[in-house]
Amino acid sequence: MKPKVHRKVQLRTTGLRHAQVQQEIRNFFQAVDSYPARAAKEPDVTFQQHLCSISLGHDNCIGNRTGRH
């Protein structure tokens, strides 16, 4: 019985990880698509900063903690 319980937990964890990976992929493609427009408005923003702002939100990225809001 214990191997079945362990397998259910493992499958659930694998499913959650799959969903996280899928979200990361969507965030990346969204960043690729929207970066040129943002870079035109903010020439100093790097792709990494832009991706972080999409993934975590603008205020949660390290490069954006300058005190300007």
Summary of the structure (lengths in Angstrom):
residues: 69
radius of gyration: 17.9
end to end distance: 55.0
largest distance: 59.5
contacts: 139
relative contact order: 0.09
helix: 81%
strand: 0%
